[in-house]
């Protein structure tokens, strides 16, 4: 992929530290990259990073399935429940 503005990752226990750390750090070197969505596969938990300025990222965390988040890269709204559709989560 060339010049991504948005990247979403589904976290697993074995990769979540890498996705939060080294991988996110590498992604931030991409000039076009503006938005990062991390989705936990074992529980309803979403982390949404949005670039607000050079070297500044705003983090929002969502644990409520009834929340709707706004993806600025697409100017679209996504319900948290839609991210977990047809997935069995032990709450």
Order of alpha helices (4+ residues) and beta strands (2+ residues): beta-alpha-alpha-beta-beta-beta-beta-beta-alpha
